[in-house]
């Protein structure tokens, strides 16, 4: 997985850019205390640090290649 060009992405872009859904990201937040926390800008606007999520996914879910 390559690091996206944008540092912060919205919930819709999680699926497009990183291949995980918003519900999966929130499940990871509950299950894994070290999963990168979202940045809540307002009640309806949440952003995610894409490079940190990519790094976390690579460290925790490495493919068996």
HELIX and SHEET records of a PDB file:
HELIX    1   1 UNK A   11  UNK A   13  1                                   3    
HELIX    2   2 UNK A   14  UNK A   18  3                                   5    
HELIX    3   3 UNK A   22  UNK A   31  1                                  10    
HELIX    4   4 UNK A   50  UNK A   60  1                                  11    
SHEET    1   A 3 UNK A   8  UNK A  10  0                                        
SHEET    2   A 3 UNK A  45  UNK A  49 -1                                        
SHEET    3   A 3 UNK A  39  UNK A  42 -1                                        
END                                                                             
